[in-house]
Amino acid sequence: MKYGFNMNILDDARSFPSLWSRTRSFINAHPELIHPDADLDWLLDASNNGDYNNCQFFSNFEVGDLNFFRGKANE
């Protein structure tokens, strides 16, 4: 496991206006970093052309592999 969290919430998109466009840009620039079995459908709103549904990761408890975060892909 590289990263784990314990809940997610819907939030007001005005609090993170560039989050999804930057995420999509990163995914497009680094598709090799997306696991083949990754399921992004739960983040997308099918009724809104598959745009981001404003679901954010929120947690008071997170587990992460620091080697992953310090790796070249995250520079």
CHARMM internal coordinates of N, CA and C (Angstrom, degrees):
IC EDIT
DIST 1 N 1 CA 1.4502
DIST 1 CA 1 C 1.5298
ANGL 1 N 1 CA 1 C 108.49
DIST 1 C 2 N 1.3218
ANGL 1 CA 1 C 2 N 115.27
DIHE 1 N 1 CA 1 C 2 N 134.80
DIST 2 N 2 CA 1.4564
ANGL 1 C 2 N 2 CA 120.98
DIHE 1 CA 1 C 2 N 2 CA 178.01
DIST 2 CA 2 C 1.5224
ANGL 2 N 2 CA 2 C 111.53
DIHE 1 C 2 N 2 CA 2 C -99.08
DIST 2 C 3 N 1.3251
ANGL 2 CA 2 C 3 N 116.72
DIHE 2 N 2 CA 2 C 3 N -33.76
DIST 3 N 3 CA 1.4612
ANGL 2 C 3 N 3 CA 120.05
DIHE 2 CA 2 C 3 N 3 CA -178.45
DIST 3 CA 3 C 1.5210
ANGL 3 N 3 CA 3 C 109.16
DIHE 2 C 3 N 3 CA 3 C -156.12
DIST 3 C 4 N 1.3120
ANGL 3 CA 3 C 4 N 117.49
DIHE 3 N 3 CA 3 C 4 N 138.07
DIST 4 N 4 CA 1.4473
ANGL 3 C 4 N 4 CA 121.51
DIHE 3 CA 3 C 4 N 4 CA 177.09
DIST 4 CA 4 C 1.5194
ANGL 4 N 4 CA 4 C 110.69
DIHE 3 C 4 N 4 CA 4 C -140.30
DIST 4 C 5 N 1.3112
ANGL 4 CA 4 C 5 N 116.58
DIHE 4 N 4 CA 4 C 5 N 148.78
DIST 5 N 5 CA 1.4593
ANGL 4 C 5 N 5 CA 121.72
DIHE 4 CA 4 C 5 N 5 CA 178.88
DIST 5 CA 5 C 1.5127
ANGL 5 N 5 CA 5 C 108.22
DIHE 4 C 5 N 5 CA 5 C -141.15
DIST 5 C 6 N 1.3281
ANGL 5 CA 5 C 6 N 117.77
DIHE 5 N 5 CA 5 C 6 N 169.35
DIST 6 N 6 CA 1.4542
ANGL 5 C 6 N 6 CA 118.11
DIHE 5 CA 5 C 6 N 6 CA -172.93
DIST 6 CA 6 C 1.5202
ANGL 6 N 6 CA 6 C 116.46
DIHE 5 C 6 N 6 CA 6 C -116.75
DIST 6 C 7 N 1.3038
ANGL 6 CA 6 C 7 N 119.84
DIHE 6 N 6 CA 6 C 7 N -2.01
DIST 7 N 7 CA 1.4617
ANGL 6 C 7 N 7 CA 119.77
DIHE 6 CA 6 C 7 N 7 CA 174.98
DIST 7 CA 7 C 1.5206
ANGL 7 N 7 CA 7 C 110.30
DIHE 6 C 7 N 7 CA 7 C -167.06
DIST 7 C 8 N 1.3169
ANGL 7 CA 7 C 8 N 116.27
DIHE 7 N 7 CA 7 C 8 N 165.00
DIST 8 N 8 CA 1.4611
ANGL 7 C 8 N 8 CA 120.69
DIHE 7 CA 7 C 8 N 8 CA 174.44
DIST 8 CA 8 C 1.5169
ANGL 8 N 8 CA 8 C 108.76
DIHE 7 C 8 N 8 CA 8 C -140.82
DIST 8 C 9 N 1.3130
ANGL 8 CA 8 C 9 N 115.89
DIHE 8 N 8 CA 8 C 9 N 157.53
DIST 9 N 9 CA 1.4628
ANGL 8 C 9 N 9 CA 121.57
DIHE 8 CA 8 C 9 N 9 CA -176.61
DIST 9 CA 9 C 1.5207
ANGL 9 N 9 CA 9 C 110.02
DIHE 8 C 9 N 9 CA 9 C -137.30
DIST 9 C 10 N 1.3002
ANGL 9 CA 9 C 10 N 116.18
DIHE 9 N 9 CA 9 C 10 N 159.25
DIST 10 N 10 CA 1.4629
ANGL 9 C 10 N 10 CA 120.81
DIHE 9 CA 9 C 10 N 10 CA 169.57
DIST 10 CA 10 C 1.5212
ANGL 10 N 10 CA 10 C 107.16
DIHE 9 C 10 N 10 CA 10 C -88.48
DIST 10 C 11 N 1.3266
ANGL 10 CA 10 C 11 N 116.32
DIHE 10 N 10 CA 10 C 11 N 138.18
DIST 11 N 11 CA 1.4468
ANGL 10 C 11 N 11 CA 120.36
DIHE 10 CA 10 C 11 N 11 CA -175.93
DIST 11 CA 11 C 1.5201
ANGL 11 N 11 CA 11 C 109.94
DIHE 10 C 11 N 11 CA 11 C -132.04
DIST 11 C 12 N 1.2863
ANGL 11 CA 11 C 12 N 116.18
DIHE 11 N 11 CA 11 C 12 N 169.64
DIST 12 N 12 CA 1.4577
ANGL 11 C 12 N 12 CA 123.33
DIHE 11 CA 11 C 12 N 12 CA 178.41
DIST 12 CA 12 C 1.5291
ANGL 12 N 12 CA 12 C 108.12
DIHE 11 C 12 N 12 CA 12 C -77.66
DIST 12 C 13 N 1.3219
ANGL 12 CA 12 C 13 N 117.43
DIHE 12 N 12 CA 12 C 13 N 116.19
DIST 13 N 13 CA 1.4625
ANGL 12 C 13 N 13 CA 122.02
DIHE 12 CA 12 C 13 N 13 CA -176.41
DIST 13 CA 13 C 1.5192
ANGL 13 N 13 CA 13 C 113.06
DIHE 12 C 13 N 13 CA 13 C -59.20
DIST 13 C 14 N 1.3152
ANGL 13 CA 13 C 14 N 118.17
DIHE 13 N 13 CA 13 C 14 N -19.67
DIST 14 N 14 CA 1.4633
ANGL 13 C 14 N 14 CA 119.61
DIHE 13 CA 13 C 14 N 14 CA 178.62
DIST 14 CA 14 C 1.5277
ANGL 14 N 14 CA 14 C 112.05
DIHE 13 C 14 N 14 CA 14 C -67.00
DIST 14 C 15 N 1.3334
ANGL 14 CA 14 C 15 N 117.18
DIHE 14 N 14 CA 14 C 15 N -19.16
DIST 15 N 15 CA 1.4659
ANGL 14 C 15 N 15 CA 119.89
DIHE 14 CA 14 C 15 N 15 CA -179.77
DIST 15 CA 15 C 1.5289
ANGL 15 N 15 CA 15 C 112.27
DIHE 14 C 15 N 15 CA 15 C -81.50
DIST 15 C 16 N 1.3413
ANGL 15 CA 15 C 16 N 117.30
DIHE 15 N 15 CA 15 C 16 N -9.36
DIST 16 N 16 CA 1.4713
ANGL 15 C 16 N 16 CA 120.61
DIHE 15 CA 15 C 16 N 16 CA 179.54
DIST 16 CA 16 C 1.5321
ANGL 16 N 16 CA 16 C 109.76
DIHE 15 C 16 N 16 CA 16 C -148.41
DIST 16 C 17 N 1.3281
ANGL 16 CA 16 C 17 N 117.15
DIHE 16 N 16 CA 16 C 17 N 64.03
DIST 17 N 17 CA 1.4649
ANGL 16 C 17 N 17 CA 120.93
DIHE 16 CA 16 C 17 N 17 CA -171.63
DIST 17 CA 17 C 1.5273
ANGL 17 N 17 CA 17 C 115.70
DIHE 16 C 17 N 17 CA 17 C -61.47
DIST 17 C 18 N 1.3126
ANGL 17 CA 17 C 18 N 118.36
DIHE 17 N 17 CA 17 C 18 N -27.99
DIST 18 N 18 CA 1.4671
ANGL 17 C 18 N 18 CA 118.75
DIHE 17 CA 17 C 18 N 18 CA -177.01
DIST 18 CA 18 C 1.5315
ANGL 18 N 18 CA 18 C 113.16
DIHE 17 C 18 N 18 CA 18 C -106.00
DIST 18 C 19 N 1.3265
ANGL 18 CA 18 C 19 N 117.82
DIHE 18 N 18 CA 18 C 19 N 3.62
DIST 19 N 19 CA 1.4603
ANGL 18 C 19 N 19 CA 120.39
DIHE 18 CA 18 C 19 N 19 CA -174.53
DIST 19 CA 19 C 1.5219
ANGL 19 N 19 CA 19 C 112.29
DIHE 18 C 19 N 19 CA 19 C -57.16
DIST 19 C 20 N 1.3159
ANGL 19 CA 19 C 20 N 117.98
DIHE 19 N 19 CA 19 C 20 N -54.02
DIST 20 N 20 CA 1.4614
ANGL 19 C 20 N 20 CA 119.96
DIHE 19 CA 19 C 20 N 20 CA -173.36
DIST 20 CA 20 C 1.5212
ANGL 20 N 20 CA 20 C 111.99
DIHE 19 C 20 N 20 CA 20 C -70.58
DIST 20 C 21 N 1.3262
ANGL 20 CA 20 C 21 N 118.57
DIHE 20 N 20 CA 20 C 21 N -39.76
DIST 21 N 21 CA 1.4749
ANGL 20 C 21 N 21 CA 119.07
DIHE 20 CA 20 C 21 N 21 CA 179.58
DIST 21 CA 21 C 1.5253
ANGL 21 N 21 CA 21 C 110.51
DIHE 20 C 21 N 21 CA 21 C -64.16
DIST 21 C 22 N 1.3141
ANGL 21 CA 21 C 22 N 117.62
DIHE 21 N 21 CA 21 C 22 N -38.57
DIST 22 N 22 CA 1.4687
ANGL 21 C 22 N 22 CA 120.35
DIHE 21 CA 21 C 22 N 22 CA 177.70
DIST 22 CA 22 C 1.5247
ANGL 22 N 22 CA 22 C 111.10
DIHE 21 C 22 N 22 CA 22 C -70.21
DIST 22 C 23 N 1.3293
ANGL 22 CA 22 C 23 N 116.48
DIHE 22 N 22 CA 22 C 23 N -37.64
DIST 23 N 23 CA 1.4609
ANGL 22 C 23 N 23 CA 119.53
DIHE 22 CA 22 C 23 N 23 CA 177.23
DIST 23 CA 23 C 1.5186
ANGL 23 N 23 CA 23 C 110.42
DIHE 22 C 23 N 23 CA 23 C -62.74
DIST 23 C 24 N 1.3273
ANGL 23 CA 23 C 24 N 117.51
DIHE 23 N 23 CA 23 C 24 N -47.30
DIST 24 N 24 CA 1.4696
ANGL 23 C 24 N 24 CA 121.51
DIHE 23 CA 23 C 24 N 24 CA 178.97
DIST 24 CA 24 C 1.5264
ANGL 24 N 24 CA 24 C 110.79
DIHE 23 C 24 N 24 CA 24 C -61.71
DIST 24 C 25 N 1.3198
ANGL 24 CA 24 C 25 N 117.47
DIHE 24 N 24 CA 24 C 25 N -39.92
DIST 25 N 25 CA 1.4732
ANGL 24 C 25 N 25 CA 120.38
DIHE 24 CA 24 C 25 N 25 CA 178.20
DIST 25 CA 25 C 1.5274
ANGL 25 N 25 CA 25 C 110.17
DIHE 24 C 25 N 25 CA 25 C -61.98
DIST 25 C 26 N 1.3394
ANGL 25 CA 25 C 26 N 116.50
DIHE 25 N 25 CA 25 C 26 N -42.47
DIST 26 N 26 CA 1.4636
ANGL 25 C 26 N 26 CA 120.16
DIHE 25 CA 25 C 26 N 26 CA 178.95
DIST 26 CA 26 C 1.5300
ANGL 26 N 26 CA 26 C 110.35
DIHE 25 C 26 N 26 CA 26 C -64.59
DIST 26 C 27 N 1.3239
ANGL 26 CA 26 C 27 N 117.40
DIHE 26 N 26 CA 26 C 27 N -44.86
DIST 27 N 27 CA 1.4659
ANGL 26 C 27 N 27 CA 121.02
DIHE 26 CA 26 C 27 N 27 CA 179.19
DIST 27 CA 27 C 1.5203
ANGL 27 N 27 CA 27 C 110.37
DIHE 26 C 27 N 27 CA 27 C -60.00
DIST 27 C 28 N 1.3269
ANGL 27 CA 27 C 28 N 117.11
DIHE 27 N 27 CA 27 C 28 N -43.74
DIST 28 N 28 CA 1.4617
ANGL 27 C 28 N 28 CA 120.68
DIHE 27 CA 27 C 28 N 28 CA -179.65
DIST 28 CA 28 C 1.5237
ANGL 28 N 28 CA 28 C 111.94
DIHE 27 C 28 N 28 CA 28 C -66.70
DIST 28 C 29 N 1.3340
ANGL 28 CA 28 C 29 N 117.10
DIHE 28 N 28 CA 28 C 29 N -33.91
DIST 29 N 29 CA 1.4591
ANGL 28 C 29 N 29 CA 121.15
DIHE 28 CA 28 C 29 N 29 CA -179.86
DIST 29 CA 29 C 1.5307
ANGL 29 N 29 CA 29 C 112.43
DIHE 28 C 29 N 29 CA 29 C -78.52
DIST 29 C 30 N 1.3441
ANGL 29 CA 29 C 30 N 116.66
DIHE 29 N 29 CA 29 C 30 N -25.71
DIST 30 N 30 CA 1.4662
ANGL 29 C 30 N 30 CA 120.87
DIHE 29 CA 29 C 30 N 30 CA -175.32
DIST 30 CA 30 C 1.5316
ANGL 30 N 30 CA 30 C 111.74
DIHE 29 C 30 N 30 CA 30 C -133.96
DIST 30 C 31 N 1.3244
ANGL 30 CA 30 C 31 N 118.54
DIHE 30 N 30 CA 30 C 31 N 57.32
DIST 31 N 31 CA 1.4736
ANGL 30 C 31 N 31 CA 119.29
DIHE 30 CA 30 C 31 N 31 CA -177.47
DIST 31 CA 31 C 1.5266
ANGL 31 N 31 CA 31 C 113.13
DIHE 30 C 31 N 31 CA 31 C -61.80
DIST 31 C 32 N 1.3231
ANGL 31 CA 31 C 32 N 117.68
DIHE 31 N 31 CA 31 C 32 N -22.42
DIST 32 N 32 CA 1.4618
ANGL 31 C 32 N 32 CA 120.61
DIHE 31 CA 31 C 32 N 32 CA 179.72
DIST 32 CA 32 C 1.5256
ANGL 32 N 32 CA 32 C 112.10
DIHE 31 C 32 N 32 CA 32 C -68.14
DIST 32 C 33 N 1.3285
ANGL 32 CA 32 C 33 N 117.66
DIHE 32 N 32 CA 32 C 33 N -15.38
DIST 33 N 33 CA 1.4590
ANGL 32 C 33 N 33 CA 120.94
DIHE 32 CA 32 C 33 N 33 CA 179.86
DIST 33 CA 33 C 1.5289
ANGL 33 N 33 CA 33 C 112.64
DIHE 32 C 33 N 33 CA 33 C -88.21
DIST 33 C 34 N 1.3210
ANGL 33 CA 33 C 34 N 117.69
DIHE 33 N 33 CA 33 C 34 N -7.50
DIST 34 N 34 CA 1.4638
ANGL 33 C 34 N 34 CA 121.89
DIHE 33 CA 33 C 34 N 34 CA 178.34
DIST 34 CA 34 C 1.5216
ANGL 34 N 34 CA 34 C 108.27
DIHE 33 C 34 N 34 CA 34 C -90.83
DIST 34 C 35 N 1.3020
ANGL 34 CA 34 C 35 N 115.92
DIHE 34 N 34 CA 34 C 35 N 121.85
DIST 35 N 35 CA 1.4638
ANGL 34 C 35 N 35 CA 120.71
DIHE 34 CA 34 C 35 N 35 CA -179.03
DIST 35 CA 35 C 1.5252
ANGL 35 N 35 CA 35 C 109.48
DIHE 34 C 35 N 35 CA 35 C -61.23
DIST 35 C 36 N 1.3390
ANGL 35 CA 35 C 36 N 117.49
DIHE 35 N 35 CA 35 C 36 N 139.03
DIST 36 N 36 CA 1.4744
ANGL 35 C 36 N 36 CA 119.94
DIHE 35 CA 35 C 36 N 36 CA -179.17
DIST 36 CA 36 C 1.5311
ANGL 36 N 36 CA 36 C 113.54
DIHE 35 C 36 N 36 CA 36 C -56.81
DIST 36 C 37 N 1.3251
ANGL 36 CA 36 C 37 N 117.30
DIHE 36 N 36 CA 36 C 37 N -27.74
DIST 37 N 37 CA 1.4601
ANGL 36 C 37 N 37 CA 120.91
DIHE 36 CA 36 C 37 N 37 CA -179.86
DIST 37 CA 37 C 1.5243
ANGL 37 N 37 CA 37 C 113.04
DIHE 36 C 37 N 37 CA 37 C -96.20
DIST 37 C 38 N 1.3246
ANGL 37 CA 37 C 38 N 117.49
DIHE 37 N 37 CA 37 C 38 N 9.42
DIST 38 N 38 CA 1.4712
ANGL 37 C 38 N 38 CA 120.71
DIHE 37 CA 37 C 38 N 38 CA -179.90
DIST 38 CA 38 C 1.5237
ANGL 38 N 38 CA 38 C 109.70
DIHE 37 C 38 N 38 CA 38 C -61.77
DIST 38 C 39 N 1.3017
ANGL 38 CA 38 C 39 N 116.09
DIHE 38 N 38 CA 38 C 39 N 132.73
DIST 39 N 39 CA 1.4617
ANGL 38 C 39 N 39 CA 122.03
DIHE 38 CA 38 C 39 N 39 CA 178.66
DIST 39 CA 39 C 1.5185
ANGL 39 N 39 CA 39 C 108.48
DIHE 38 C 39 N 39 CA 39 C -111.62
DIST 39 C 40 N 1.3230
ANGL 39 CA 39 C 40 N 116.39
DIHE 39 N 39 CA 39 C 40 N 99.94
DIST 40 N 40 CA 1.4570
ANGL 39 C 40 N 40 CA 120.92
DIHE 39 CA 39 C 40 N 40 CA 179.96
DIST 40 CA 40 C 1.5253
ANGL 40 N 40 CA 40 C 112.42
DIHE 39 C 40 N 40 CA 40 C -92.22
DIST 40 C 41 N 1.3312
ANGL 40 CA 40 C 41 N 116.87
DIHE 40 N 40 CA 40 C 41 N -2.99
DIST 41 N 41 CA 1.4753
ANGL 40 C 41 N 41 CA 119.74
DIHE 40 CA 40 C 41 N 41 CA -176.65
DIST 41 CA 41 C 1.5210
ANGL 41 N 41 CA 41 C 112.84
DIHE 40 C 41 N 41 CA 41 C -58.03
DIST 41 C 42 N 1.3246
ANGL 41 CA 41 C 42 N 118.41
DIHE 41 N 41 CA 41 C 42 N -32.43
DIST 42 N 42 CA 1.4619
ANGL 41 C 42 N 42 CA 120.17
DIHE 41 CA 41 C 42 N 42 CA -178.76
DIST 42 CA 42 C 1.5281
ANGL 42 N 42 CA 42 C 111.55
DIHE 41 C 42 N 42 CA 42 C -69.27
DIST 42 C 43 N 1.3500
ANGL 42 CA 42 C 43 N 117.50
DIHE 42 N 42 CA 42 C 43 N -14.07
DIST 43 N 43 CA 1.4645
ANGL 42 C 43 N 43 CA 121.55
DIHE 42 CA 42 C 43 N 43 CA 177.60
DIST 43 CA 43 C 1.5210
ANGL 43 N 43 CA 43 C 112.69
DIHE 42 C 43 N 43 CA 43 C -95.45
DIST 43 C 44 N 1.3262
ANGL 43 CA 43 C 44 N 116.14
DIHE 43 N 43 CA 43 C 44 N -8.16
DIST 44 N 44 CA 1.4588
ANGL 43 C 44 N 44 CA 120.24
DIHE 43 CA 43 C 44 N 44 CA -172.96
DIST 44 CA 44 C 1.5168
ANGL 44 N 44 CA 44 C 111.27
DIHE 43 C 44 N 44 CA 44 C -109.83
DIST 44 C 45 N 1.3122
ANGL 44 CA 44 C 45 N 115.48
DIHE 44 N 44 CA 44 C 45 N 145.69
DIST 45 N 45 CA 1.4608
ANGL 44 C 45 N 45 CA 122.50
DIHE 44 CA 44 C 45 N 45 CA -179.11
DIST 45 CA 45 C 1.5270
ANGL 45 N 45 CA 45 C 108.63
DIHE 44 C 45 N 45 CA 45 C -101.73
DIST 45 C 46 N 1.3265
ANGL 45 CA 45 C 46 N 115.85
DIHE 45 N 45 CA 45 C 46 N 102.74
DIST 46 N 46 CA 1.4675
ANGL 45 C 46 N 46 CA 120.62
DIHE 45 CA 45 C 46 N 46 CA -177.38
DIST 46 CA 46 C 1.5279
ANGL 46 N 46 CA 46 C 111.85
DIHE 45 C 46 N 46 CA 46 C -60.48
DIST 46 C 47 N 1.3173
ANGL 46 CA 46 C 47 N 117.95
DIHE 46 N 46 CA 46 C 47 N -28.27
DIST 47 N 47 CA 1.4655
ANGL 46 C 47 N 47 CA 120.80
DIHE 46 CA 46 C 47 N 47 CA -179.41
DIST 47 CA 47 C 1.5280
ANGL 47 N 47 CA 47 C 112.39
DIHE 46 C 47 N 47 CA 47 C -80.65
DIST 47 C 48 N 1.3441
ANGL 47 CA 47 C 48 N 116.87
DIHE 47 N 47 CA 47 C 48 N -3.22
DIST 48 N 48 CA 1.4662
ANGL 47 C 48 N 48 CA 121.33
DIHE 47 CA 47 C 48 N 48 CA -179.30
DIST 48 CA 48 C 1.5345
ANGL 48 N 48 CA 48 C 109.97
DIHE 47 C 48 N 48 CA 48 C -127.83
DIST 48 C 49 N 1.3247
ANGL 48 CA 48 C 49 N 115.88
DIHE 48 N 48 CA 48 C 49 N 49.59
DIST 49 N 49 CA 1.4758
ANGL 48 C 49 N 49 CA 122.51
DIHE 48 CA 48 C 49 N 49 CA 178.16
DIST 49 CA 49 C 1.5257
ANGL 49 N 49 CA 49 C 113.44
DIHE 48 C 49 N 49 CA 49 C 56.20
DIST 49 C 50 N 1.3123
ANGL 49 CA 49 C 50 N 117.16
DIHE 49 N 49 CA 49 C 50 N 30.60
DIST 50 N 50 CA 1.4548
ANGL 49 C 50 N 50 CA 120.94
DIHE 49 CA 49 C 50 N 50 CA 178.61
DIST 50 CA 50 C 1.5129
ANGL 50 N 50 CA 50 C 114.29
DIHE 49 C 50 N 50 CA 50 C 71.17
DIST 50 C 51 N 1.3331
ANGL 50 CA 50 C 51 N 116.96
DIHE 50 N 50 CA 50 C 51 N 19.69
DIST 51 N 51 CA 1.4619
ANGL 50 C 51 N 51 CA 120.55
DIHE 50 CA 50 C 51 N 51 CA 178.79
DIST 51 CA 51 C 1.5310
ANGL 51 N 51 CA 51 C 109.72
DIHE 50 C 51 N 51 CA 51 C -74.21
DIST 51 C 52 N 1.2961
ANGL 51 CA 51 C 52 N 116.40
DIHE 51 N 51 CA 51 C 52 N 166.57
DIST 52 N 52 CA 1.4608
ANGL 51 C 52 N 52 CA 123.77
DIHE 51 CA 51 C 52 N 52 CA 179.98
DIST 52 CA 52 C 1.5256
ANGL 52 N 52 CA 52 C 110.67
DIHE 51 C 52 N 52 CA 52 C -59.18
DIST 52 C 53 N 1.3209
ANGL 52 CA 52 C 53 N 117.51
DIHE 52 N 52 CA 52 C 53 N 136.86
DIST 53 N 53 CA 1.4643
ANGL 52 C 53 N 53 CA 121.90
DIHE 52 CA 52 C 53 N 53 CA -175.72
DIST 53 CA 53 C 1.5318
ANGL 53 N 53 CA 53 C 114.30
DIHE 52 C 53 N 53 CA 53 C -95.37
DIST 53 C 54 N 1.3338
ANGL 53 CA 53 C 54 N 117.29
DIHE 53 N 53 CA 53 C 54 N 11.58
DIST 54 N 54 CA 1.4664
ANGL 53 C 54 N 54 CA 123.74
DIHE 53 CA 53 C 54 N 54 CA 177.46
DIST 54 CA 54 C 1.5290
ANGL 54 N 54 CA 54 C 113.96
DIHE 53 C 54 N 54 CA 54 C 70.84
DIST 54 C 55 N 1.3109
ANGL 54 CA 54 C 55 N 116.91
DIHE 54 N 54 CA 54 C 55 N 19.25
DIST 55 N 55 CA 1.4576
ANGL 54 C 55 N 55 CA 120.58
DIHE 54 CA 54 C 55 N 55 CA 175.70
DIST 55 CA 55 C 1.5239
ANGL 55 N 55 CA 55 C 108.01
DIHE 54 C 55 N 55 CA 55 C -82.21
DIST 55 C 56 N 1.3285
ANGL 55 CA 55 C 56 N 116.76
DIHE 55 N 55 CA 55 C 56 N 124.66
DIST 56 N 56 CA 1.4602
ANGL 55 C 56 N 56 CA 121.39
DIHE 55 CA 55 C 56 N 56 CA -179.42
DIST 56 CA 56 C 1.5132
ANGL 56 N 56 CA 56 C 110.47
DIHE 55 C 56 N 56 CA 56 C -115.56
DIST 56 C 57 N 1.3198
ANGL 56 CA 56 C 57 N 114.65
DIHE 56 N 56 CA 56 C 57 N 149.92
DIST 57 N 57 CA 1.4521
ANGL 56 C 57 N 57 CA 119.72
DIHE 56 CA 56 C 57 N 57 CA 171.97
DIST 57 CA 57 C 1.5199
ANGL 57 N 57 CA 57 C 107.59
DIHE 56 C 57 N 57 CA 57 C -76.49
DIST 57 C 58 N 1.2930
ANGL 57 CA 57 C 58 N 116.21
DIHE 57 N 57 CA 57 C 58 N 130.87
DIST 58 N 58 CA 1.4616
ANGL 57 C 58 N 58 CA 121.02
DIHE 57 CA 57 C 58 N 58 CA 177.68
DIST 58 CA 58 C 1.5118
ANGL 58 N 58 CA 58 C 106.97
DIHE 57 C 58 N 58 CA 58 C -139.67
DIST 58 C 59 N 1.2889
ANGL 58 CA 58 C 59 N 115.87
DIHE 58 N 58 CA 58 C 59 N 133.69
DIST 59 N 59 CA 1.4462
ANGL 58 C 59 N 59 CA 117.24
DIHE 58 CA 58 C 59 N 59 CA -176.85
DIST 59 CA 59 C 1.5188
ANGL 59 N 59 CA 59 C 111.30
DIHE 58 C 59 N 59 CA 59 C -160.02
DIST 59 C 60 N 1.2962
ANGL 59 CA 59 C 60 N 115.08
DIHE 59 N 59 CA 59 C 60 N 145.70
DIST 60 N 60 CA 1.4520
ANGL 59 C 60 N 60 CA 121.09
DIHE 59 CA 59 C 60 N 60 CA 168.27
DIST 60 CA 60 C 1.5230
ANGL 60 N 60 CA 60 C 109.55
DIHE 59 C 60 N 60 CA 60 C -98.76
DIST 60 C 61 N 1.3146
ANGL 60 CA 60 C 61 N 115.67
DIHE 60 N 60 CA 60 C 61 N -2.13
DIST 61 N 61 CA 1.4565
ANGL 60 C 61 N 61 CA 121.36
DIHE 60 CA 60 C 61 N 61 CA 179.26
DIST 61 CA 61 C 1.5129
ANGL 61 N 61 CA 61 C 108.15
DIHE 60 C 61 N 61 CA 61 C -140.90
DIST 61 C 62 N 1.3150
ANGL 61 CA 61 C 62 N 116.49
DIHE 61 N 61 CA 61 C 62 N 118.02
DIST 62 N 62 CA 1.4546
ANGL 61 C 62 N 62 CA 121.22
DIHE 61 CA 61 C 62 N 62 CA 179.49
DIST 62 CA 62 C 1.5158
ANGL 62 N 62 CA 62 C 109.42
DIHE 61 C 62 N 62 CA 62 C -132.38
DIST 62 C 63 N 1.3088
ANGL 62 CA 62 C 63 N 114.73
DIHE 62 N 62 CA 62 C 63 N 146.87
DIST 63 N 63 CA 1.4464
ANGL 62 C 63 N 63 CA 121.58
DIHE 62 CA 62 C 63 N 63 CA 176.80
DIST 63 CA 63 C 1.5144
ANGL 63 N 63 CA 63 C 107.08
DIHE 62 C 63 N 63 CA 63 C -123.20
DIST 63 C 64 N 1.3107
ANGL 63 CA 63 C 64 N 117.14
DIHE 63 N 63 CA 63 C 64 N 126.84
DIST 64 N 64 CA 1.4580
ANGL 63 C 64 N 64 CA 120.13
DIHE 63 CA 63 C 64 N 64 CA 179.39
DIST 64 CA 64 C 1.5174
ANGL 64 N 64 CA 64 C 111.23
DIHE 63 C 64 N 64 CA 64 C -141.97
DIST 64 C 65 N 1.3177
ANGL 64 CA 64 C 65 N 115.86
DIHE 64 N 64 CA 64 C 65 N 147.19
DIST 65 N 65 CA 1.4513
ANGL 64 C 65 N 65 CA 122.69
DIHE 64 CA 64 C 65 N 65 CA 174.99
DIST 65 CA 65 C 1.5228
ANGL 65 N 65 CA 65 C 107.10
DIHE 64 C 65 N 65 CA 65 C -86.61
DIST 65 C 66 N 1.3189
ANGL 65 CA 65 C 66 N 117.94
DIHE 65 N 65 CA 65 C 66 N 107.48
DIST 66 N 66 CA 1.4640
ANGL 65 C 66 N 66 CA 120.99
DIHE 65 CA 65 C 66 N 66 CA -176.38
DIST 66 CA 66 C 1.5160
ANGL 66 N 66 CA 66 C 112.08
DIHE 65 C 66 N 66 CA 66 C -61.16
DIST 66 C 67 N 1.3203
ANGL 66 CA 66 C 67 N 118.46
DIHE 66 N 66 CA 66 C 67 N -28.62
DIST 67 N 67 CA 1.4632
ANGL 66 C 67 N 67 CA 119.79
DIHE 66 CA 66 C 67 N 67 CA 175.46
DIST 67 CA 67 C 1.5211
ANGL 67 N 67 CA 67 C 110.52
DIHE 66 C 67 N 67 CA 67 C -61.90
DIST 67 C 68 N 1.3199
ANGL 67 CA 67 C 68 N 117.47
DIHE 67 N 67 CA 67 C 68 N -36.12
DIST 68 N 68 CA 1.4608
ANGL 67 C 68 N 68 CA 121.56
DIHE 67 CA 67 C 68 N 68 CA 176.55
DIST 68 CA 68 C 1.5288
ANGL 68 N 68 CA 68 C 110.60
DIHE 67 C 68 N 68 CA 68 C -63.94
DIST 68 C 69 N 1.3370
ANGL 68 CA 68 C 69 N 116.74
DIHE 68 N 68 CA 68 C 69 N -48.79
DIST 69 N 69 CA 1.4620
ANGL 68 C 69 N 69 CA 120.93
DIHE 68 CA 68 C 69 N 69 CA -178.01
DIST 69 CA 69 C 1.5390
ANGL 69 N 69 CA 69 C 112.52
DIHE 68 C 69 N 69 CA 69 C -67.57
DIST 69 C 70 N 1.3207
ANGL 69 CA 69 C 70 N 116.02
DIHE 69 N 69 CA 69 C 70 N -28.45
DIST 70 N 70 CA 1.4616
ANGL 69 C 70 N 70 CA 120.61
DIHE 69 CA 69 C 70 N 70 CA 179.81
DIST 70 CA 70 C 1.5270
ANGL 70 N 70 CA 70 C 112.50
DIHE 69 C 70 N 70 CA 70 C -89.67
DIST 70 C 71 N 1.3126
ANGL 70 CA 70 C 71 N 117.15
DIHE 70 N 70 CA 70 C 71 N -3.13
DIST 71 N 71 CA 1.4601
ANGL 70 C 71 N 71 CA 121.94
DIHE 70 CA 70 C 71 N 71 CA -176.49
DIST 71 CA 71 C 1.5184
ANGL 71 N 71 CA 71 C 113.09
DIHE 70 C 71 N 71 CA 71 C -69.40
DIST 71 C 72 N 1.3182
ANGL 71 CA 71 C 72 N 114.57
DIHE 71 N 71 CA 71 C 72 N 165.75
DIST 72 N 72 CA 1.4648
ANGL 71 C 72 N 72 CA 122.43
DIHE 71 CA 71 C 72 N 72 CA -177.89
DIST 72 CA 72 C 1.5275
ANGL 72 N 72 CA 72 C 111.77
DIHE 71 C 72 N 72 CA 72 C -57.66
DIST 72 C 73 N 1.3142
ANGL 72 CA 72 C 73 N 117.84
DIHE 72 N 72 CA 72 C 73 N -36.44
DIST 73 N 73 CA 1.4718
ANGL 72 C 73 N 73 CA 121.02
DIHE 72 CA 72 C 73 N 73 CA -178.35
DIST 73 CA 73 C 1.5175
ANGL 73 N 73 CA 73 C 112.57
DIHE 72 C 73 N 73 CA 73 C -63.13
DIST 73 C 74 N 1.3264
ANGL 73 CA 73 C 74 N 117.85
DIHE 73 N 73 CA 73 C 74 N -22.94
DIST 74 N 74 CA 1.4710
ANGL 73 C 74 N 74 CA 120.84
DIHE 73 CA 73 C 74 N 74 CA -178.52
DIST 74 CA 74 C 1.5212
ANGL 74 N 74 CA 74 C 113.56
DIHE 73 C 74 N 74 CA 74 C -103.63
DIST 74 C 75 N 1.3217
ANGL 74 CA 74 C 75 N 116.93
DIHE 74 N 74 CA 74 C 75 N 15.04
DIST 75 N 75 CA 1.4753
ANGL 74 C 75 N 75 CA 119.12
DIHE 74 CA 74 C 75 N 75 CA 178.82
DIST 75 CA 75 C 1.5070
ANGL 75 N 75 CA 75 C 111.11
DIHE 74 C 75 N 75 CA 75 C -69.67
END
COOR INIT
IC SEED 1 N 1 CA 1 C
IC BUILD
